Amino acid sequence: MGASIALAVSLLASNAQAQQPINNSIVAKSDTLTSGEQAEIRQWVAAHAPGLASDDPRERSRARRALQQPLMGTSQIDAPAPPFRFAYTTELIGHLDRLAANNDPSRTVVALHLAGQLATERATRLPLQHLDHEDVGVRYAAARAIGLTFQSLNTSSPAVRNVPALIAALGDRLLIENEPLVLDRLIRTLGVAVNFENPVVQSNRILAIDKITEG
């Protein structure tokens, strides 16, 4: 198993252990964030995002855990609300784009994982761009990242409007993918959409079923 695919799989079970860095009242706030709240987000990203590009693996791991911590909530009480997701994406996505552009697939995998957890329309561009990547681990991570975004749609108000396009892209890749691990992940990700429970996105379930059937 290549290094990038091993990392992509290991990230599925990863959980941030750092103390909650941003007050949950900001993360779960459904109203517009104040300038002070936006500044807190900006400061957190500025303090930790540069570590993603470190040459020290321990520093890269620490930075990843710190940055994903605010995105880990899954209940109606602590799940990130759209205002936070949008603000966090604005501050973080540039770092992820640059990290993914690196020639190191393992760093691209980390960028994709975080982009999937951001779960915004802007962030989904990153995994969409990597579904056809030559590296198996990167393709796997791209499909998984979209799955993380889909999972978020059942735990919070959606911050993504391009769900049909995401499902269509997964279906297109499913038709031509020949790596078993990636095929499995594509189907699993489409399976998340098949089981959407949030009424806002339930209409996409039939499309996901169609794509699995076509594949």
C-alpha positions in Angstrom: 0.0 0.0 0.0 1.5 3.4 -1.0 2.2 6.1 1.5 -0.6 8.4 0.3 -3.3 5.8 0.4 -2.2 4.6 3.8 -2.4 8.2 5.1 -5.8 8.7 3.5 -7.2 5.6 5.2 -5.6 6.5 8.5 -7.2 9.9 8.5 -10.7 8.4 8.5 -10.3 7.4 12.1 -8.3 10.4 13.2 -9.7 12.6 16.0 -8.2 15.9 17.2 -7.0 15.7 20.7 -6.2 19.4 21.2 -8.3 21.5 23.5 -11.2 23.3 21.8 -9.5 26.3 20.3 -12.4 28.4 19.2 -15.4 29.0 21.5 -18.3 26.8 20.5 -20.6 29.7 20.7 -18.8 31.0 17.6 -18.6 27.6 15.8 -22.3 26.9 16.3 -23.6 30.4 15.9 -26.4 30.6 13.2 -26.3 34.4 13.0 -23.8 36.6 11.2 -20.4 36.6 13.0 -19.1 39.8 14.5 -15.8 41.3 13.5 -14.3 40.1 16.8 -15.5 36.6 16.2 -14.1 36.6 12.6 -10.8 37.9 14.1 -10.6 35.0 16.5 -11.0 32.6 13.5 -8.4 34.5 11.5 -5.9 34.4 14.4 -6.4 30.6 14.9 -5.8 29.8 11.3 -2.8 32.2 11.1 -1.3 30.5 14.1 -1.7 26.9 12.9 -2.1 26.7 9.1 1.6 27.4 8.3 2.4 24.2 10.2 0.7 22.1 7.5 3.7 22.9 5.2 6.4 22.2 7.8 9.2 19.7 7.1 8.6 18.2 10.5 6.0 15.4 10.3 5.1 16.0 14.0 4.4 19.7 13.3 2.3 18.8 10.3 0.2 16.4 12.4 -0.2 18.9 15.2 -1.3 21.6 12.8 -3.8 19.3 11.1 -5.3 18.2 14.5 -5.6 21.8 15.6 -7.3 23.0 12.4 -9.8 20.2 12.2 -10.8 20.5 15.9 -13.5 23.1 15.4 -15.0 21.0 12.6 -15.4 17.8 14.7 -18.8 18.5 16.2 -21.6 16.3 15.0 -24.6 17.2 17.2 -27.1 20.0 16.8 -25.4 21.6 19.7 -21.8 21.7 18.6 -21.9 21.1 14.8 -20.4 24.0 12.9 -23.0 26.4 11.5 -22.8 27.9 8.0 -21.5 31.3 9.1 -18.6 29.6 10.8 -17.9 27.3 7.9 -17.9 30.2 5.5 -15.6 32.3 7.6 -13.3 29.3 8.4 -13.1 28.4 4.7 -12.2 32.0 3.7 -9.2 31.9 6.1 -8.1 28.4 5.5 -8.8 27.5 1.8 -5.8 29.4 0.4 -3.4 27.3 2.6 -5.1 24.1 1.5 -5.0 25.1 -2.2 -1.2 25.7 -1.9 -0.7 22.5 0.1 -2.6 20.4 -2.5 -0.5 22.0 -5.3 2.6 20.5 -3.7 4.1 17.5 -5.5 3.9 15.5 -2.3 0.7 13.3 -2.4 0.7 12.9 1.3 0.3 16.6 1.8 -2.4 16.7 -0.8 -4.2 14.0 1.1 -4.2 16.2 4.2 -5.5 19.2 2.3 -8.3 17.2 0.8 -9.3 15.8 4.2 -9.6 19.3 5.7 -11.4 20.6 2.7 -14.0 17.8 3.1 -14.5 18.8 6.7 -15.0 22.4 5.8 -18.0 21.3 3.9 -18.6 24.5 1.9 -19.2 24.9 -1.8 -15.8 26.7 -2.2 -14.0 23.9 -0.3 -15.5 21.2 -2.5 -13.6 22.6 -5.5 -10.5 21.0 -4.2 -11.6 17.3 -4.1 -13.5 17.8 -7.4 -10.2 18.8 -9.0 -8.4 15.7 -7.6 -10.9 12.9 -8.4 -8.9 12.2 -11.6 -5.4 12.5 -10.0 -2.8 10.0 -11.1 -2.0 9.0 -7.5 -4.4 6.3 -6.1 -4.2 7.7 -2.5 -5.1 11.2 -3.7 -8.1 9.9 -5.7 -9.2 7.9 -2.6 -8.8 11.0 -0.4 -10.8 13.2 -2.9 -13.7 10.8 -2.9 -13.5 10.5 0.9 -13.4 14.3 1.3 -16.7 14.6 -0.6 -18.1 11.9 1.7 -17.1 14.0 4.7 -19.0 16.9 3.2 -22.0 14.8 2.6 -21.9 13.5 6.2 -21.9 17.1 7.5 -25.2 17.7 5.6 -27.0 15.5 8.1 -25.6 17.1 11.2 -25.9 20.8 10.5 -27.6 23.3 8.2 -26.1 22.8 4.7 -23.3 25.2 3.6 -23.2 23.5 0.2 -25.5 24.0 -2.8 -23.7 22.0 -5.4 -24.7 18.5 -4.1 -26.0 17.3 -7.5 -22.8 18.3 -9.2 -20.8 16.5 -6.6 -22.9 13.3 -7.1 -22.5 13.6 -10.8 -18.7 13.9 -10.6 -18.5 10.9 -8.3 -20.7 8.9 -10.8 -18.5 10.0 -13.7 -15.4 8.8 -11.9 -17.1 5.5 -11.0 -17.5 4.7 -14.7 -13.8 4.8 -15.4 -12.0 4.0 -12.1 -10.1 0.7 -12.1 -8.5 0.8 -8.6 -10.6 -1.4 -6.2 -9.9 0.7 -3.1 -11.0 3.9 -4.9 -14.0 2.2 -6.4 -15.1 1.1 -3.0 -14.7 4.6 -1.6 -16.6 6.2 -4.5 -19.5 3.8 -3.9 -19.4 4.4 -0.1 -19.5 8.2 -0.6 -22.4 7.9 -3.0 -24.0 5.7 -0.3 -23.9 8.6 2.1 -25.9 10.6 -0.3 -28.4 7.7 -0.8 -29.0 7.8 3.0 -29.4 11.6 3.3 -31.8 12.3 6.2 -31.8 16.1 6.1 -35.0 17.2 4.2 -33.0 20.0 2.6 -30.9 17.5 0.6 -33.1 14.4 0.5 -34.1 15.1 -3.1 -30.6 14.1 -4.1 -31.0 10.5 -3.0 -32.5 9.3 -6.3 -29.6 10.8 -8.2 -27.1 9.0 -6.0 -28.9 5.7 -6.5 -28.9 6.2 -10.3 -25.1 6.9 -10.3 -24.4 3.7 -8.3 -26.6 1.7 -10.6 -24.9 3.2 -13.7 -21.5 2.4 -12.4 
